[in-house]
Amino acid sequence: MYPLVPLFAAGLLWEGEHLAGMIRRCLTHRDRSQRVAAWVIGTATAAAGVVGVWTQFYMTFWMLPALSRLNEDLLQERGEAYRWIGRHVDPSQSVMASNPGIYLYTGRRTASIIGMSIDWYRHDRTRMLRPFRGISAYAAKAGADYIYLHDSDYGALLPDAPDEARGHRVTSRASTGIPKWTIFNLSVHRSVNSASR
């Protein structure tokens, strides 16, 4: 898409000049209705232009830097779990996570915890919770040896029922309270968590 930006910009400028010329002609028209229509269209076009420029500046100078800082904070927060995976999970094993992109930080194969969007749109809690009810079997079926879950993943995957999903983690969970992250070894149903770190 980026190589086409100059073409889009040229087309926008050409259309803008054409629209401005039509509005100028209508502003000097004899018929009052044409002048009123020109003012309405001109005002709406100017307002849309101002909103568009403001939105672009807002996104470029405020929103994107804030998102970048948030991503850096999340990476720093999750870095401890990623380092643990890199040190303790054999390179031939795989990790299931809500973000399969953790392979970029761990070098391990990953699988994704998948929630169907149709279930989310229909607010079908039973179907949304299905992967969490049998998460050990779900992960094993996907070929995962470990499951990595951060506390915030439950709300992202199941905005309507994050606490209910937490209760359906691996059955022999060995932790007290709700840790920030937990890594489950499926071969022994043993959890490693950050509750005491």
C-alpha positions in Angstrom: 0.0 0.0 0.0 2.8 2.5 0.9 4.1 2.7 -2.7 0.6 3.9 -3.7 0.5 6.7 -1.2 1.9 9.3 -3.7 -0.8 8.3 -6.2 -3.5 8.6 -3.5 -2.1 12.0 -2.4 -2.1 13.2 -6.0 -5.6 12.0 -6.6 -6.8 13.7 -3.3 -5.2 17.0 -4.4 -6.7 16.8 -7.8 -10.2 16.0 -6.4 -9.8 18.8 -3.8 -9.0 21.4 -6.5 -11.9 20.2 -8.5 -14.3 20.4 -5.5 -13.0 23.8 -4.5 -13.5 25.1 -8.1 -17.1 23.8 -8.1 -17.8 25.4 -4.7 -16.3 28.7 -5.8 -18.4 28.8 -9.0 -21.6 28.0 -7.0 -20.8 30.7 -4.4 -21.2 33.3 -7.2 -24.2 31.7 -8.8 -27.3 33.8 -9.4 -29.6 31.1 -7.8 -29.7 31.5 -4.0 -30.2 27.7 -3.5 -26.9 27.0 -5.3 -25.1 29.5 -3.0 -26.7 27.9 0.1 -25.7 24.4 -1.2 -22.2 25.6 -1.8 -21.9 27.0 1.7 -23.2 23.7 3.2 -21.0 21.5 1.2 -18.0 23.8 1.7 -18.5 23.9 5.4 -18.9 20.2 5.6 -15.8 19.6 3.5 -13.7 22.1 5.6 -14.9 20.4 8.8 -14.1 17.0 7.5 -10.6 18.2 6.5 -10.0 19.8 9.9 -11.2 16.6 11.7 -9.0 14.5 9.4 -5.9 16.6 10.0 -6.5 16.7 13.7 -7.0 12.9 13.8 -3.8 12.3 11.9 -1.8 14.6 14.2 -3.4 13.0 17.3 -2.6 9.4 16.1 0.9 10.3 15.0 2.1 12.4 18.0 0.0 11.1 20.9 -1.6 7.7 20.2 1.2 5.9 18.5 3.9 6.9 21.0 1.5 5.9 23.8 0.9 2.5 22.2 4.7 2.1 21.7 5.3 2.8 25.4 2.5 0.4 26.4 4.1 -2.4 24.2 7.5 -1.7 25.7 6.0 -1.9 29.2 4.2 -5.2 28.4 7.4 -6.6 26.9 9.3 -5.6 30.0 6.7 -7.1 32.3 6.4 -10.3 30.3 10.2 -10.5 29.8 10.6 -12.6 33.0 8.3 -15.3 31.7 9.9 -15.2 28.2 13.4 -15.6 29.8 12.1 -18.5 31.9 10.7 -20.2 28.8 14.0 -19.6 27.0 16.0 -21.2 29.8 13.8 -24.1 30.8 11.8 -25.2 27.8 13.6 -27.5 25.4 14.0 -26.1 21.9 12.1 -29.1 20.5 9.1 -28.4 22.7 6.3 -25.9 22.0 4.4 -23.4 24.1 0.7 -22.5 23.8 -0.1 -18.9 24.5 -2.7 -16.2 23.7 -0.1 -14.5 21.6 1.8 -17.0 19.5 4.3 -14.3 18.7 6.2 -15.2 21.8 8.4 -17.4 19.6 10.1 -14.1 18.6 11.3 -13.7 22.2 11.8 -17.3 23.3 12.9 -19.1 20.1 10.3 -21.9 20.9 7.6 -23.2 18.7 4.2 -21.8 19.7 0.5 -22.5 19.3 -2.4 -20.2 19.9 -5.3 -20.3 22.3 -8.1 -19.6 19.8 -11.5 -18.1 20.7 -14.0 -17.9 17.9 -15.1 -14.4 17.2 -18.7 -15.5 16.4 -19.0 -16.8 20.1 -17.7 -13.4 21.3 -20.3 -11.5 19.2 -23.1 -13.7 20.3 -21.9 -13.5 24.0 -21.9 -17.3 24.1 -20.0 -17.8 27.4 -20.2 -21.6 27.2 -18.5 -21.8 23.9 -16.0 -19.1 24.7 -15.0 -21.0 27.9 -14.7 -24.3 26.0 -10.9 -24.1 25.4 -10.4 -23.2 29.1 -12.5 -26.0 30.5 -10.2 -28.7 29.1 -7.2 -26.5 28.5 -4.7 -29.4 29.1 -6.4 -31.6 26.5 -6.9 -28.6 24.2 -3.2 -27.8 24.4 -2.1 -31.4 24.0 -4.3 -31.8 21.0 -2.6 -28.8 19.5 0.8 -30.4 20.2 1.9 -28.0 23.0 4.1 -29.1 25.8 3.6 -26.0 27.9 0.9 -23.3 28.4 1.8 -19.7 29.1 -0.9 -17.5 30.4 -0.5 -13.9 31.6 -3.2 -12.6 34.0 -4.3 -10.0 31.4 -4.8 -12.7 28.8 -8.1 -13.9 30.3 -9.7 -10.5 29.9 -8.4 -10.1 26.4 -9.6 -13.6 25.3 -12.8 -13.5 27.3 -13.9 -10.0 28.2 -17.2 -11.2 29.5 -15.9 -13.9 31.8 -12.2 -13.5 32.7 -12.6 -14.8 36.3 -14.6 -17.8 35.1 -11.8 -18.7 32.6 -9.2 -18.4 35.4 -11.0 -21.1 37.3 -10.6 -23.5 34.4 -6.9 -23.5 34.3 -4.9 -26.8 34.5 -6.5 -28.8 37.3 -3.4 -29.4 39.4 -2.4 -25.7 39.6 0.2 -25.2 42.4 -0.1 -21.5 43.2 -1.7 -19.2 45.8 -3.6 -16.2 44.7 -3.6 -15.1 41.0 -0.1 -14.7 39.7 0.8 -12.2 36.9 1.8 -15.1 34.8 1.8 -18.9 34.9 3.6 -21.5 32.8 2.1 -25.0 32.9 4.2 -28.1 32.0 1.6 -30.4 30.6 3.7 -33.5 30.9 3.6 -33.3 34.7 0.8 -30.7 35.3 3.2 -28.6 37.2 2.9 -24.8 37.2 5.7 -22.2 37.5 4.3 -18.8 38.5 5.3 -15.3 39.4 3.3 -15.2 42.6 6.4 -15.3 44.8 8.6 -13.2 42.5 
